[in-house]
Amino acid sequence: MYSKIVTDAKEYINTLLKDLEKKGYHFHNIDHTLDVFDRATYLSTKEWLSNQETELLQIAALFHDVWFLYNYDDNEKIWAEVVWKYLNWINYPPEKTYIVKQIILATIPFRKPSNILEKIIKDSDLDNLWREDCHIRSDSLRKEMYETKWLSFSEKDWTLRIYNFIEKQFFYVPTQIMERQTKLQENKQFLKEKLMGLI
């Protein structure tokens, strides 16, 4: 059960992002946003967050990637400002809006989270790396980068890029460690063996 604020925000985000895939965003689209939202909601329950903390986290998850409507790069900062405007428009308390903004900024790659909310959004945003569909989602990102930024990668270069990224990632909250650690190692090994075959 979501609060009315979360339900309204979810409808708003769905309206904004529903056509992104048609514009070449095969990874950063409504499906990814809802993936992050669902995982963050799940982890908030497992990590015993309060209803208020969960609401803040859910709002941040919904807004964390909607920046693609404006700019591909340096996106988290842009959308931290966008969520500020939206929450101000619905008269959300400024002190809570500030927290939501900080949670979104925690999704900046390699930025270290400073509290449980930031740790959960970090784990949720990268959750696809530790799942069965990791390689399918990786291919979607590769396609997106070509169609939106005209960046083309050979199979070897792309595999190395993903491997190097995953190699530097780790989990923050206990539930994520318990549920995803095995698949993380399997995905790393798969990429390592694939790289050996491409040399």
PyMOL commands that set and color helices and strands:
alter all, ss='L'
color gray80, all
select helices_A, chain A and resi 4-17+20-23+30-46+51-63+66-69+75-89+94-105+116-125+127-130+134-149+155-167+174-198
alter helices_A, ss='H'
color red, helices_A
deselect
rebuild
show_as cartoon
